[in-house]
Amino acid sequence: MHPPSLLLLLATVLVLLVSRGTSGEEKPKLYSNQWAVEVVGGEEEAKKLAQSHGFSYKGKILSGIYLFEHRAVFKRSLRQNLQRHQRLRREPTVRWLEQQEIKRRIKRDFRQKRTIEFSDPEWSAMWYLHNPNNLDMNVIPAWEKGYTGQGVVVTILDDGIERDHPDLEENYDPDASYDVNADDPDPMPRYNPSNENRHGTRCAGEVSSVANNDVCGVGIAYHSRIGGVRMLDGDVTDAVEAKSIGLRPEHIDVYSASWGPDDDGRTVDGPASLAKAAFETGIREGRGGKGSIFVWASGNGGRDEDSCNCDGYTNSIYTMSVSSASERGNIPWYLEKCSSTLATTYSSGSGAERQIVSTDLRHRCTESHTGTSASAPLAAAIVALTLEANPNLSWRDLQHIVVRTARPDNLHADDFTTNAAGYKVSHAFGFGLMDAGAMVNLAERWQNVPPQRVCSVPGMNRPTSIPASNRLVLHKTTDGCKDTNKEVTRLEHVQARLTITTMRRGELQIYLISPSGTRSTLLDHRSRDDSASGFNGWEFMTTHTWDENPEGTWTLEINNMDRHAGMLKEWTLVLRGTSESQGHPSNPHTPHPQLCTQTDSNGVCIGRNFTHTHTLYSYVYYVYLSKRKAVSCNTESDRRSYAEHLSFLWLMTEKGQASGPHMIEHIS
């Protein structure tokens, strides 16, 4: 007979070995001893039901959905407990139930061999806030206008927050905090010699470190209220994520998350049903119906050729996906490129470049916060300043403001392109570096955009083969659901919902080209992804066509580098945005009204705002086309679209990249 402790050890090792899997296999699922159960009749009925079946009642997850736990079931098992599942399902008051799967979620920073500790104020080390070469996030102008995050509540979803840290306790908000792992109100992290649970405290300090208190540094939103949710220091299930994401949306304004599925270049994973419902509830009901703001780190899998479009959190329309730039404006080695990234803040880079200052565990400070983990809280803090400038902004208004104000200048990526609306955008950096000063300026005069419309367009009638070592190209022409209540003439998010079978998922490259020619890389080659699972209704998202008109022919291109053919079983094009028929507010295309951005010593203009000039030329051409009533431009949207096109030709003429006569041919 083996002693029980030895048997337990062997069982644990076996589970770990099996769960790790081999490089060519999907990782098996691990099930917990908890069930999410939707019960008719409210909380008291749920408690009675749990007790009658031998479960412990663990509380409410979402409205009408409760968490049950059974002590006789293994906390971690490779098999579902179907017997108890079926018994519960037969109850007439049970609408839905799900045994909770344990999910692997990774904190998106990097362990440093040594944490540098300082007791002196760290303001001088915060290069990303006061760089003399203007290579910063332009926060000081927002502060000078009096915006410091006052009245805005930010919560860090992570491994806890050291609420009694001397640089945080003054701004700590217990109503924005909870310990989901231990099911109690106190989010204090669990301490151990390796300080592994420092992540949330570091993220919190970037947002709300108190100013002028002679401790550590300064939070970007140093008068905001800061909360923390301890949810990563234990088994992460769908219920854990949903309770965290859905915590008090009537009180919390901004949720910052610097974690996600494995950044290993082979995982495709995202929120399950409960977490999705929590996102949707936050968007629908958060902030008095204006929508919770979810800020997400885009991921650190660059070294493993990972794509953030395979991460269902950053790839969601509901999250503001934030990338990182190094101190010198370079692409960090860990950065993941994808079309869903909205914008960028600074973080760590090469060994010679500086990192991010923040609070640390045990009442300490650090100058070595890293990765996209450090970028998301900086973005959340800038969002807090923007919401203080205009509390009436919706979640979509906020994304519009980011797109219009982000600065691509001084960021070094070779894939920056200009879309048909005049925005420069990159798969590495999104629309560019977030600009706090420009965001609060634009927020002050921003008018809310109309409700979002959704136009879904089936892209194919039957399954189509993806040839081996070749490519599949499909075209779909749409009018953007014209003359219906789903009509979209100005895009925000675009999704391609794809179901694909393949022998080796990582050998696929997927591109979506808009009618205006904007090319989005939905999926790049992932050499480590040898899964045969393909994609099942996965919604690849792009922001690159923001403000374009969707009318025309869209192209889906799938390159298959594998020696085996694949199969495209579903392609649905989902166009999200607004319509001219809704009546668009007169929000400026750019927050910088001045044509001239740089003058010499005599006051003569030597630098011009490209985007504003483009907008001015567009307007001139629009008036011209309206009066001329050209046959090819007899609708409002046609005239606007063609005016945009002509203005670019003129700008290229000024830059010496096109000839004037060629441009004239287009309007004569």
C-alpha positions as CSV (number, residue, x, y, z in Angstrom):
1,M,0.0,0.0,0.0
2,H,1.2,3.5,-0.9
3,P,0.8,6.1,1.8
4,P,-2.0,8.6,0.9
5,S,0.4,11.5,0.6
6,L,2.5,9.7,-2.0
7,L,-0.6,8.8,-4.0
8,L,-1.7,12.4,-3.9
9,L,1.8,13.6,-5.1
10,L,1.8,11.1,-8.0
11,A,-1.7,12.1,-9.0
12,T,-0.7,15.8,-9.0
13,V,2.4,15.1,-11.1
14,L,0.4,13.1,-13.5
15,V,-2.2,15.9,-14.0
16,L,0.6,18.4,-14.6
17,L,2.4,16.2,-17.1
18,V,-0.8,15.5,-19.0
19,S,-1.9,19.1,-18.9
20,R,1.4,20.2,-20.4
21,G,0.9,18.0,-23.4
22,T,3.1,17.7,-26.4
23,S,3.8,20.3,-29.0
24,G,1.5,18.7,-31.5
25,E,-1.5,18.2,-29.2
26,E,-4.2,20.5,-27.8
27,K,-3.8,20.9,-24.1
28,P,-6.5,18.8,-22.3
29,K,-9.1,20.6,-20.2
30,L,-9.0,20.7,-16.4
31,Y,-12.3,20.8,-14.6
32,S,-12.9,22.3,-11.1
33,N,-15.4,21.2,-8.5
34,Q,-17.5,24.3,-9.2
35,W,-20.6,24.7,-11.3
36,A,-22.2,27.9,-12.7
37,V,-25.9,27.4,-12.6
38,E,-28.7,29.6,-13.9
39,V,-31.7,29.2,-11.5
40,V,-35.3,30.5,-11.9
41,G,-36.6,31.9,-8.7
42,G,-33.7,34.0,-7.3
43,E,-31.0,33.6,-4.7
44,E,-33.0,31.7,-2.1
45,E,-34.1,29.1,-4.6
46,A,-30.5,28.7,-5.7
47,K,-29.4,28.2,-2.1
48,K,-32.1,25.5,-1.5
49,L,-31.1,23.8,-4.8
50,A,-27.4,23.7,-3.9
51,Q,-28.1,22.2,-0.4
52,S,-30.5,19.6,-1.8
53,H,-27.8,18.3,-4.1
54,G,-24.9,18.4,-1.6
55,F,-23.3,21.5,-3.0
56,S,-22.1,24.6,-1.1
57,Y,-23.6,27.8,-2.3
58,K,-20.7,30.2,-3.2
59,G,-22.6,33.3,-4.3
60,K,-24.0,35.1,-7.3
61,I,-21.9,35.5,-10.5
62,L,-24.3,37.5,-12.7
63,S,-28.0,38.2,-12.5
64,G,-29.8,34.9,-12.1
65,I,-26.5,32.8,-12.3
66,Y,-25.0,31.3,-9.2
67,L,-21.8,29.4,-8.2
68,F,-22.1,26.0,-6.6
69,E,-19.2,23.9,-5.2
70,H,-19.1,20.2,-4.3
71,R,-16.4,19.1,-1.9
72,A,-16.7,15.4,-2.9
73,V,-15.6,16.3,-6.4
74,F,-11.9,16.7,-7.2
75,K,-10.8,20.4,-7.3
76,R,-8.9,19.5,-10.5
77,S,-9.9,16.7,-12.8
78,L,-9.3,15.8,-16.5
79,R,-12.9,14.6,-16.6
80,Q,-16.2,16.3,-16.1
81,N,-18.4,14.9,-13.3
82,L,-21.4,14.0,-15.5
83,Q,-23.3,12.3,-12.8
84,R,-23.8,15.3,-10.6
85,H,-24.1,17.5,-13.7
86,Q,-27.1,15.4,-15.0
87,R,-28.8,15.4,-11.6
88,L,-28.7,19.2,-11.4
89,R,-29.8,19.6,-15.0
90,R,-33.0,17.6,-14.4
91,E,-34.2,20.1,-11.9
92,P,-37.1,22.2,-13.3
93,T,-35.7,25.4,-11.9
94,V,-32.3,25.0,-13.7
95,R,-32.2,26.8,-17.0
96,W,-28.5,26.3,-17.7
97,L,-25.4,25.0,-16.0
98,E,-21.7,24.5,-16.7
99,Q,-19.0,22.7,-14.7
100,Q,-16.2,25.3,-14.5
101,E,-13.1,24.7,-16.6
102,I,-9.7,25.9,-15.1
103,K,-8.2,28.3,-17.6
104,R,-4.5,29.2,-17.9
105,R,-4.1,33.0,-17.7
106,I,-0.7,34.6,-17.8
107,K,0.4,37.9,-16.3
108,R,1.9,40.0,-19.1
109,D,5.1,41.2,-17.6
110,F,8.6,39.7,-17.2
111,R,10.3,38.5,-14.1
112,Q,13.4,40.5,-13.5
113,K,16.5,38.9,-11.9
114,R,16.7,41.9,-9.6
115,T,14.2,44.5,-8.5
116,I,15.8,47.9,-8.1
117,E,14.5,49.6,-5.0
118,F,14.5,53.3,-4.2
119,S,13.1,55.2,-1.3
120,D,13.5,58.6,-2.9
121,P,10.9,60.2,-5.2
122,E,11.0,58.7,-8.7
123,W,9.7,61.6,-10.7
124,S,13.0,62.2,-12.5
125,A,13.0,58.5,-13.7
126,M,9.5,58.8,-15.3
127,W,10.9,59.5,-18.7
128,Y,7.6,58.7,-20.5
129,L,5.9,61.6,-18.8
130,H,8.4,64.4,-19.2
131,N,10.8,63.6,-22.0
132,P,12.6,66.7,-23.2
133,N,12.4,65.6,-26.8
134,N,8.6,65.4,-26.7
135,L,8.8,61.6,-26.9
136,D,6.3,61.2,-24.2
137,M,2.5,60.8,-23.8
138,N,1.8,64.5,-23.5
139,V,0.3,64.2,-20.0
140,I,1.6,67.5,-18.5
141,P,-0.7,69.6,-20.7
142,A,-3.7,67.6,-19.3
143,W,-2.5,68.2,-15.8
144,E,-2.1,71.9,-16.5
145,K,-5.7,72.0,-17.5
146,G,-6.6,70.6,-14.0
147,Y,-7.3,67.0,-15.1
148,T,-6.0,64.5,-12.6
149,G,-8.6,61.7,-12.6
150,Q,-10.8,63.3,-10.0
151,G,-14.1,61.5,-9.6
152,V,-13.0,58.6,-11.8
153,V,-12.8,55.0,-10.5
154,V,-10.3,52.6,-11.9
155,T,-10.0,48.9,-10.9
156,I,-7.0,46.6,-11.6
157,L,-8.1,43.0,-12.4
158,D,-5.0,41.0,-11.3
159,D,-3.4,39.2,-8.3
160,G,-4.5,41.8,-5.7
161,I,-3.5,45.2,-4.7
162,E,-1.4,46.3,-1.6
163,R,-4.1,48.7,-0.4
164,D,-2.0,50.0,2.5
165,H,1.0,51.0,0.3
166,P,1.9,54.5,1.3
167,D,1.6,55.7,-2.3
168,L,-1.8,54.1,-2.8
169,E,-3.8,54.1,0.4
170,E,-5.0,57.7,0.1
171,N,-6.6,56.8,-3.2
172,Y,-7.7,53.3,-2.4
173,D,-11.4,52.5,-3.0
174,P,-12.8,49.5,-1.1
175,D,-16.0,49.6,-3.2
176,A,-14.0,49.0,-6.3
177,S,-12.2,46.0,-4.8
178,Y,-12.8,42.4,-4.1
179,D,-10.9,39.1,-3.5
180,V,-12.6,36.7,-5.9
181,N,-10.0,34.0,-5.2
182,A,-10.9,33.9,-1.4
183,D,-14.4,35.3,-1.8
184,D,-13.9,38.2,0.6
185,P,-13.8,42.0,0.3
186,D,-10.1,42.4,0.9
187,P,-7.9,42.3,-2.2
188,M,-4.5,42.2,-0.4
189,P,-2.0,40.0,-2.3
190,R,-0.6,36.8,-0.9
191,Y,3.0,37.3,0.1
192,N,5.8,34.8,-0.5
193,P,9.6,35.1,-0.8
194,S,9.5,35.5,-4.6
195,N,7.0,38.4,-4.5
196,E,5.2,36.7,-7.4
197,N,1.9,38.6,-6.6
198,R,3.4,42.0,-7.1
199,H,1.8,42.5,-10.6
200,G,-1.5,44.1,-9.6
201,T,0.2,46.5,-7.1
202,R,2.6,47.6,-9.9
203,C,-0.2,48.2,-12.3
204,A,-2.2,50.2,-9.7
205,G,0.7,52.6,-9.0
206,E,0.9,53.6,-12.6
207,V,-2.6,54.9,-12.4
208,S,-3.1,56.3,-8.9
209,S,0.2,56.8,-7.1
210,V,-0.3,59.9,-4.9
211,A,1.5,63.1,-6.0
212,N,3.8,65.2,-3.9
213,N,4.0,62.8,-0.9
214,D,7.7,62.0,-1.2
215,V,7.0,58.3,-2.0
216,C,7.8,56.5,-5.2
217,G,6.5,58.3,-8.3
218,V,3.3,60.0,-9.6
219,G,0.3,58.3,-11.1
220,I,-1.0,59.7,-14.3
221,A,-4.4,60.0,-12.7
222,Y,-3.2,60.8,-9.3
223,H,-6.5,61.9,-7.9
224,S,-8.5,59.0,-9.3
225,R,-9.9,56.3,-7.0
226,I,-8.1,52.9,-7.3
227,G,-9.4,49.4,-6.6
228,G,-8.1,45.9,-7.1
229,V,-9.6,42.6,-7.8
230,R,-7.6,39.5,-6.7
231,M,-8.5,36.9,-9.2
232,L,-5.3,35.5,-10.7
233,D,-3.9,34.0,-7.5
234,G,-5.8,30.7,-7.8
235,D,-7.7,28.6,-10.3
236,V,-9.1,30.9,-13.0
237,T,-12.5,29.7,-14.3
238,D,-15.1,31.4,-16.4
239,A,-17.0,32.2,-13.2
240,V,-13.9,33.8,-11.7
241,E,-13.4,36.0,-14.8
242,A,-17.1,36.9,-15.0
243,K,-17.3,38.0,-11.3
244,S,-14.2,40.1,-11.8
245,I,-15.1,41.7,-15.1
246,G,-18.7,42.2,-13.8
247,L,-17.8,43.8,-10.4
248,R,-20.0,46.8,-9.6
249,P,-20.3,48.3,-13.1
250,E,-22.5,51.1,-11.6
251,H,-19.5,52.2,-9.5
252,I,-16.3,51.3,-11.5
253,D,-15.6,53.4,-14.6
254,V,-12.4,51.7,-16.0
255,Y,-11.2,48.1,-15.7
256,S,-7.5,47.5,-16.5
257,A,-6.4,44.0,-17.3
258,S,-2.8,42.9,-18.0
259,W,-3.3,39.2,-18.5
260,G,-4.8,36.7,-20.9
261,P,-4.4,33.3,-22.4
262,D,-0.9,31.8,-23.0
263,D,1.3,34.0,-25.2
264,D,3.0,30.9,-26.5
265,G,2.3,31.2,-30.2
266,R,0.0,28.2,-30.3
267,T,-3.0,29.0,-28.2
268,V,-6.4,30.3,-29.4
269,D,-8.6,31.2,-26.5
270,G,-10.9,33.9,-25.1
271,P,-13.7,34.6,-22.8
272,A,-16.3,31.8,-22.3
273,S,-20.0,32.3,-22.0
274,L,-20.1,33.9,-18.5
275,A,-17.2,36.3,-19.1
276,K,-18.8,37.3,-22.4
277,A,-22.0,38.0,-20.6
278,A,-20.1,40.1,-18.1
279,F,-18.5,42.2,-20.8
280,E,-21.9,42.7,-22.5
281,T,-23.5,43.7,-19.2
282,G,-20.8,46.2,-18.5
283,I,-21.1,47.7,-22.0
284,R,-24.9,47.8,-21.7
285,E,-25.3,48.9,-18.1
286,G,-21.9,50.2,-16.8
287,R,-21.5,53.9,-16.1
288,G,-25.2,54.6,-16.2
289,G,-25.6,53.0,-19.6
290,K,-22.6,54.7,-21.2
291,G,-20.6,51.5,-21.0
292,S,-17.7,50.3,-18.8
293,I,-14.3,50.9,-20.3
294,F,-12.2,47.8,-20.5
295,V,-8.5,48.4,-21.2
296,W,-6.5,45.2,-22.1
297,A,-2.8,44.5,-22.6
298,S,-2.3,43.2,-26.1
299,G,0.2,40.4,-25.1
300,N,3.8,39.5,-24.9
301,G,4.1,36.6,-27.3
302,G,6.2,38.3,-30.0
303,R,9.2,36.1,-29.5
304,D,7.0,33.1,-30.2
305,E,5.3,34.7,-33.2
306,D,2.0,35.0,-31.4
307,S,-0.9,37.1,-32.7
308,C,-3.1,39.1,-30.4
309,N,-6.0,38.3,-32.8
310,C,-5.9,34.8,-31.3
311,D,-6.6,36.3,-27.9
312,G,-10.3,36.7,-27.5
313,Y,-9.9,39.5,-24.9
314,T,-7.8,41.8,-26.9
315,N,-9.6,40.8,-30.1
316,S,-13.0,41.9,-28.6
317,I,-14.8,45.0,-29.8
318,Y,-15.5,45.8,-26.1
319,T,-11.9,46.2,-25.1
320,M,-9.3,48.8,-25.8
321,S,-6.3,46.8,-26.8
322,V,-3.1,48.5,-25.9
323,S,0.4,47.8,-27.3
324,S,3.9,48.9,-26.2
325,A,6.6,51.0,-27.6
326,S,10.1,51.2,-26.2
327,E,11.8,54.4,-25.0
328,R,13.2,55.0,-28.5
329,G,9.9,54.3,-30.2
330,N,10.9,50.8,-31.4
331,I,9.0,47.6,-31.5
332,P,9.8,45.7,-28.3
333,W,10.9,42.1,-28.7
334,Y,7.8,40.8,-26.9
335,L,5.2,42.8,-28.9
336,E,2.5,40.9,-30.7
337,K,1.2,42.4,-34.0
338,C,-2.4,42.2,-34.9
339,S,-5.2,44.3,-36.5
340,S,-7.3,44.6,-33.3
341,T,-4.7,46.8,-31.4
342,L,-6.1,50.3,-31.0
343,A,-3.2,52.3,-29.6
344,T,0.1,52.3,-27.8
345,T,1.8,53.5,-24.6
346,Y,5.4,53.3,-23.5
347,S,6.9,50.3,-21.7
348,S,10.2,48.4,-21.6
349,G,12.4,47.6,-24.6
350,S,16.0,46.5,-25.0
351,G,18.3,46.2,-22.1
352,A,19.7,49.7,-22.7
353,E,16.3,51.3,-22.6
354,R,14.5,52.5,-19.5
355,Q,11.4,50.8,-18.0
356,I,8.3,51.9,-16.1
357,V,8.3,53.4,-12.5
358,S,5.6,52.2,-10.1
359,T,4.7,51.0,-6.6
360,D,5.9,47.5,-5.6
361,L,5.1,45.0,-2.9
362,R,6.1,45.5,0.7
363,H,5.6,49.3,0.5
364,R,8.5,49.6,-2.0
365,C,9.0,51.2,-5.4
366,T,10.3,49.9,-8.7
367,E,11.8,51.3,-11.9
368,S,11.4,48.0,-13.7
369,H,7.8,47.3,-14.6
370,T,7.8,45.8,-18.0
371,G,5.9,44.4,-21.0
372,T,2.4,45.2,-22.2
373,S,1.4,44.7,-18.6
374,A,2.9,48.2,-17.9
375,S,1.2,49.7,-21.0
376,A,-2.4,48.9,-20.2
377,P,-2.5,50.8,-16.8
378,L,-0.9,53.8,-18.4
379,A,-3.7,53.8,-21.0
380,A,-6.3,53.3,-18.3
381,A,-4.9,56.3,-16.4
382,I,-5.1,58.5,-19.6
383,V,-8.7,57.3,-20.1
384,A,-9.4,58.5,-16.5
385,L,-8.2,62.0,-17.4
386,T,-10.4,61.9,-20.5
387,L,-13.5,60.8,-18.6
388,E,-12.9,63.6,-16.1
389,A,-12.8,66.1,-19.0
390,N,-16.1,64.7,-20.3
391,P,-18.0,62.1,-18.0
392,N,-20.7,61.7,-20.7
393,L,-18.4,59.8,-23.1
394,S,-19.7,56.4,-24.1
395,W,-17.3,53.4,-24.5
396,R,-17.4,54.0,-28.2
397,D,-16.8,57.7,-27.9
398,L,-13.7,56.9,-26.0
399,Q,-12.4,54.7,-28.8
400,H,-13.2,57.3,-31.4
401,I,-11.2,59.9,-29.4
402,V,-8.2,57.5,-29.2
403,V,-8.2,56.9,-32.9
404,R,-8.4,60.6,-33.7
405,T,-5.7,61.7,-31.3
406,A,-3.1,58.9,-31.3
407,R,0.3,60.0,-32.7
408,P,2.1,57.6,-35.1
409,D,5.1,60.0,-35.3
410,N,8.3,58.8,-33.7
411,L,7.1,55.2,-33.6
412,H,9.2,53.0,-35.8
413,A,7.2,50.4,-37.7
414,D,7.6,49.6,-41.4
415,D,3.9,48.7,-41.8
416,F,2.3,52.0,-41.1
417,T,-0.3,52.7,-43.8
418,T,-2.9,55.5,-44.2
419,N,-6.5,54.3,-44.5
420,A,-9.2,55.9,-46.6
421,A,-10.3,58.1,-43.7
422,G,-6.8,59.6,-43.4
423,Y,-5.6,57.7,-40.3
424,K,-2.1,56.2,-40.1
425,V,-2.3,52.7,-38.6
426,S,0.0,49.8,-37.9
427,H,-0.3,46.2,-36.8
428,A,2.4,46.8,-34.2
429,F,1.2,50.1,-32.7
430,G,-2.5,50.5,-33.8
431,F,-3.2,54.2,-34.5
432,G,-0.1,55.3,-32.5
433,L,1.0,56.7,-29.2
434,M,-1.8,57.8,-26.9
435,D,-1.7,61.6,-26.3
436,A,-3.3,62.7,-23.0
437,G,-3.4,66.4,-23.8
438,A,-5.0,65.9,-27.2
439,M,-7.5,63.5,-25.7
440,V,-8.8,65.8,-23.0
441,N,-8.9,68.7,-25.5
442,L,-11.1,66.7,-27.9
443,A,-13.2,65.2,-25.1
444,E,-14.2,68.7,-23.9
445,R,-16.0,69.4,-27.1
446,W,-16.9,65.9,-28.2
447,Q,-20.5,65.1,-29.1
448,N,-21.7,61.5,-28.6
449,V,-21.8,59.3,-31.6
450,P,-25.1,57.7,-32.6
451,P,-25.9,54.1,-31.5
452,Q,-23.8,51.5,-33.2
453,R,-25.3,49.6,-36.0
454,V,-24.4,46.0,-37.1
455,C,-24.6,44.9,-40.7
456,S,-23.8,41.2,-41.1
457,V,-23.0,40.0,-44.6
458,P,-22.7,36.2,-45.4
459,G,-19.5,35.9,-47.4
460,M,-20.1,32.4,-49.0
461,N,-22.8,29.9,-49.8
462,R,-21.0,26.6,-49.4
463,P,-17.7,25.3,-47.9
464,T,-14.7,26.0,-50.0
465,S,-11.4,24.2,-50.1
466,I,-8.2,26.1,-49.2
467,P,-5.6,24.5,-51.5
468,A,-2.4,23.1,-50.1
469,S,0.7,25.3,-50.5
470,N,-1.6,27.9,-52.2
471,R,-4.1,30.5,-51.4
472,L,-7.9,31.1,-51.5
473,V,-9.2,34.5,-52.5
474,L,-12.9,35.3,-52.0
475,H,-14.7,38.6,-52.9
476,K,-17.9,39.9,-51.4
477,T,-19.7,43.0,-52.6
478,T,-22.0,44.8,-50.1
479,D,-23.9,48.0,-49.9
480,G,-23.5,48.1,-46.1
481,C,-27.2,47.1,-45.5
482,K,-28.3,50.2,-47.4
483,D,-31.8,51.6,-46.8
484,T,-32.3,49.4,-43.7
485,N,-32.1,50.1,-39.9
486,K,-28.8,48.3,-40.0
487,E,-27.2,50.5,-42.6
488,V,-23.5,51.4,-42.0
489,T,-21.7,54.1,-43.9
490,R,-19.0,54.9,-41.4
491,L,-17.1,52.0,-40.0
492,E,-15.8,51.4,-36.5
493,H,-15.0,47.7,-35.8
494,V,-15.0,45.1,-38.6
495,Q,-15.1,41.4,-37.9
496,A,-14.5,38.3,-40.1
497,R,-16.2,35.4,-38.5
498,L,-14.4,32.3,-39.8
499,T,-14.8,28.5,-39.4
500,I,-11.8,26.7,-40.8
501,T,-10.6,23.2,-40.7
502,T,-6.9,22.6,-41.2
503,M,-4.2,20.0,-40.4
504,R,-1.8,22.7,-39.0
505,R,-3.4,25.9,-37.9
506,G,-0.2,27.9,-37.7
507,E,0.5,27.6,-41.4
508,L,-2.5,29.9,-42.2
509,Q,-2.2,33.6,-43.0
510,I,-5.4,35.5,-43.3
511,Y,-6.0,39.0,-44.8
512,L,-9.0,41.2,-45.2
513,I,-9.0,44.0,-47.8
514,S,-11.6,46.8,-47.6
515,P,-13.2,48.3,-50.7
516,S,-10.9,51.3,-50.2
517,G,-7.8,49.0,-50.3
518,T,-6.9,49.0,-46.6
519,R,-5.3,45.6,-46.0
520,S,-5.6,44.1,-42.5
521,T,-3.6,41.1,-41.4
522,L,-6.1,39.1,-39.4
523,L,-3.7,36.2,-38.8
524,D,0.0,35.9,-39.5
525,H,2.1,32.8,-39.6
526,R,2.6,31.1,-36.2
527,S,5.3,28.5,-36.6
528,R,4.7,27.0,-33.1
529,D,0.9,26.4,-33.7
530,D,0.7,22.8,-35.0
531,S,-2.9,22.3,-33.8
532,A,-5.4,20.6,-36.1
533,S,-8.3,22.3,-34.3
534,G,-8.6,25.1,-36.8
535,F,-11.0,27.9,-36.0
536,N,-14.7,27.5,-35.0
537,G,-16.6,30.7,-35.6
538,W,-13.7,32.8,-34.4
539,E,-14.3,36.5,-34.9
540,F,-11.1,38.1,-36.2
541,M,-11.4,41.9,-35.6
542,T,-9.7,44.9,-37.3
543,T,-9.8,48.5,-36.4
544,H,-7.7,49.5,-39.5
545,T,-10.8,50.5,-41.6
546,W,-12.0,53.0,-38.9
547,D,-14.3,55.7,-40.5
548,E,-14.1,54.2,-43.9
549,N,-17.2,53.6,-46.0
550,P,-17.9,49.8,-46.2
551,E,-19.8,50.0,-49.5
552,G,-18.0,48.0,-52.3
553,T,-16.1,44.8,-52.7
554,W,-14.3,43.2,-49.7
555,T,-11.6,40.6,-50.3
556,L,-10.7,37.7,-48.0
557,E,-7.4,36.1,-48.7
558,I,-6.2,32.9,-47.0
559,N,-2.7,31.7,-47.6
560,N,-2.2,28.0,-46.7
561,M,1.5,27.2,-46.3
562,D,0.8,23.6,-45.3
563,R,1.2,20.6,-47.6
564,H,-2.4,19.6,-46.7
565,A,-5.5,21.3,-48.0
566,G,-7.9,23.0,-45.5
567,M,-11.5,24.0,-45.7
568,L,-13.3,27.3,-45.2
569,K,-16.7,26.4,-43.8
570,E,-18.0,29.9,-42.8
571,W,-17.2,33.5,-43.6
572,T,-19.4,36.2,-42.3
573,L,-18.4,39.8,-42.6
574,V,-19.7,41.9,-39.7
575,L,-19.6,45.6,-40.2
576,R,-20.1,47.8,-37.1
577,G,-20.5,51.5,-37.2
578,T,-22.9,54.3,-37.9
579,S,-24.9,55.7,-40.8
580,E,-25.2,59.2,-42.3
581,S,-29.0,58.7,-41.9
582,Q,-28.6,58.8,-38.1
583,G,-27.2,62.3,-38.3
584,H,-23.6,62.6,-37.4
585,P,-22.3,65.0,-34.8
586,S,-19.8,67.6,-36.0
587,N,-16.8,66.1,-34.2
588,P,-13.5,67.3,-35.7
589,H,-11.5,64.8,-37.8
590,T,-8.4,65.8,-35.8
591,P,-8.0,67.5,-32.5
592,H,-5.3,69.9,-33.9
593,P,-7.2,72.7,-35.6
594,Q,-4.1,74.6,-36.7
595,L,-2.7,74.0,-40.2
596,C,0.8,74.9,-39.2
597,T,2.6,72.7,-36.7
598,Q,6.1,74.2,-36.8
599,T,7.5,77.6,-37.6
600,D,11.0,79.0,-38.2
601,S,12.5,81.9,-36.2
602,N,10.6,84.3,-38.4
603,G,7.2,82.7,-37.9
604,V,7.1,81.2,-41.3
605,C,5.3,77.8,-41.5
606,I,7.8,75.0,-42.2
607,G,5.6,72.1,-40.9
608,R,2.0,71.2,-41.8
609,N,-0.6,69.0,-40.1
610,F,-1.0,66.2,-42.7
611,T,-4.4,65.0,-41.4
612,H,-6.0,68.5,-41.1
613,T,-4.7,69.5,-44.5
614,H,-6.2,66.3,-45.9
615,T,-9.5,67.2,-44.2
616,L,-9.5,70.7,-45.7
617,Y,-8.8,69.4,-49.2
618,S,-11.5,66.8,-48.8
619,Y,-14.0,69.5,-47.9
620,V,-13.0,71.6,-51.0
621,Y,-13.3,68.6,-53.3
622,Y,-16.6,67.7,-51.7
623,V,-18.1,71.1,-52.4
624,Y,-16.7,71.0,-56.0
625,L,-18.2,67.5,-56.6
626,S,-21.6,68.6,-55.1
627,K,-21.8,71.6,-57.4
628,R,-20.6,69.6,-60.5
629,K,-23.0,66.7,-59.8
630,A,-20.7,64.2,-61.5
631,V,-22.5,61.1,-62.8
632,S,-20.1,58.9,-60.8
633,C,-20.7,60.9,-57.6
634,N,-24.5,61.3,-57.4
635,T,-24.9,60.2,-53.8
636,E,-23.7,61.9,-50.5
637,S,-21.5,58.9,-49.6
638,D,-20.0,58.7,-53.1
639,R,-19.1,62.4,-53.0
640,R,-17.5,62.1,-49.6
641,S,-15.5,59.0,-50.5
642,Y,-14.3,60.4,-53.8
643,A,-13.3,63.7,-52.1
644,E,-11.2,61.8,-49.7
645,H,-9.5,60.0,-52.6
646,L,-8.8,63.2,-54.4
647,S,-7.4,64.9,-51.4
648,F,-4.8,62.1,-51.0
649,L,-3.7,62.5,-54.6
650,W,-3.2,66.2,-54.0
651,L,-1.2,65.6,-50.8
652,M,0.9,63.0,-52.7
653,T,1.5,65.7,-55.3
654,E,2.8,68.1,-52.6
655,K,5.1,65.4,-51.3
656,G,6.4,64.7,-54.8
657,Q,4.9,61.2,-54.9
658,A,2.3,61.9,-57.6
659,S,2.0,64.4,-60.5
660,G,-0.4,67.3,-60.5
661,P,-1.8,66.6,-64.0
662,H,-2.7,63.1,-62.9
663,M,-4.6,64.6,-60.0
664,I,-6.4,67.1,-62.3
665,E,-7.5,64.3,-64.6
666,H,-9.6,62.9,-61.7
667,I,-11.7,66.0,-61.4
668,S,-11.9,67.4,-64.9
